[in-house]
Amino acid sequence: MADKVLTANRLTDGIAVWLDAAGHWNENLQSAFVARHAEAVAALEDTGKRAFADNLVVDVNVVDVEERDGILWPLRLRERIRAQGPTIAYTQGHGFADPDFIAA
C-alpha cells in the first residue's frame, strides 16, 4: 500500500489544503499527516467526511504520496500541481507552482 495523505479545498477561498497530525487543514503538503496503514487511511477518510459535512472543505480526497529524500511527492500530476500552488495567478500571497516539482 502506498502512503496516503488527506487533501481538500478550503471552502472560504478554494485553496488546496492538507490535513496535518494535529487535525488542522494546512496549506503545506510537507506538514501533512501521512497514513501508512489501512486503519490510518480509514481515519483520514472519516475525518474528511466530517470536515466536508461541517462545511470546512470541499473536494476531499485521500491521495497517494511517496517520500523522496525527506520530501513528500504526490504520485499524481494533479496533486503535485495542487501542492505547489496554482499554475496561474489566483489570489494574493499564492504564487505559481514550481515546474520542477510538477514534472518530477
N, C-alpha and C positions, 0 to 999 in steps of 0.2 A: 504494500500500500504506500502511495506517495504521501508525503507530508502535506497538510492542508491548513489553510487559514480562512477566516470568515471576512468577506468584504461586502460592502453595500455602498449606496449613495446616501449622503446625509439629506434629509428631507428639506431642510431650510435653504440650502444653496446648491444641492446636486453634486457636491464634491465627493470623490471617492474616499471612503474611509475603511479602516481595518480594525477589527476587534483586538484589543490588547489583553494581556493577562489579568489586568485589574477590572476588566469588563467595560472599559471605555472605548468609544469609537475614536480612532486616531488617524490622522492624515498620512502617517508614515508607515509604509509596509514593514519596515525593519523593526518596528515596535509591536508587530502583530504577535498574538499567541499562536504557536504552531502546534497543531494536533498531530500526534504521531501514532495514535491507535484508534480503533473503532469507537471506543467509549468517548474519547475526547472529541471525535468528529460528531457524534450524536449530540454531545453537549453544545457544540458550536451551532448545530442546526437548530436546536431548541432555543438557544439564545437569540439567534437570528429571527426566528418566528415571533418571539416575544417583542423584540425591538421593532419589527415591522408592525405588529398588532398595536403597539404603543405609539405608532406614527413618528418614530425616531429616524428611521431609514427606509429606503425602498431598494428594489433590485438586489436583494440579499442572496449571496452565493457563497458556497464553500468551494474554494479553488485549490488546485494542486500547485505546490511550490517545491523547489529544491534549494538546498543550501550549497553555495559555491564560495569557498574561501570566507565563510562567515557572513555572506550576503544572501538574503532570501531572493530567489528569482522565480517569478510565476512562470509556469510552463507554457501557458497560452499567451499569444501576442496581445490579445485584448487586455489581459490583466497586467502585462508589462507596461502598456500604454497608460492604463489607469493608475498604476503605482507611481509613475513618473510625472504625472500631470497631463493635462490635455495637450494635444498636438497643435492647437490654435489658442489664440488669446481668449481667455474665458472670463476671468474676474481678477481684480486687483489682488496681488500677493500670490498668484498661482502662475508659475512660469511654464515654459514649454517642456515637453518630455525630452529626455536625453536619448538621442538616436542610437548611441552605442548600447545602452541598456535594452532598448526595444529590440534591436537587431540580434541580440545575443541568443 
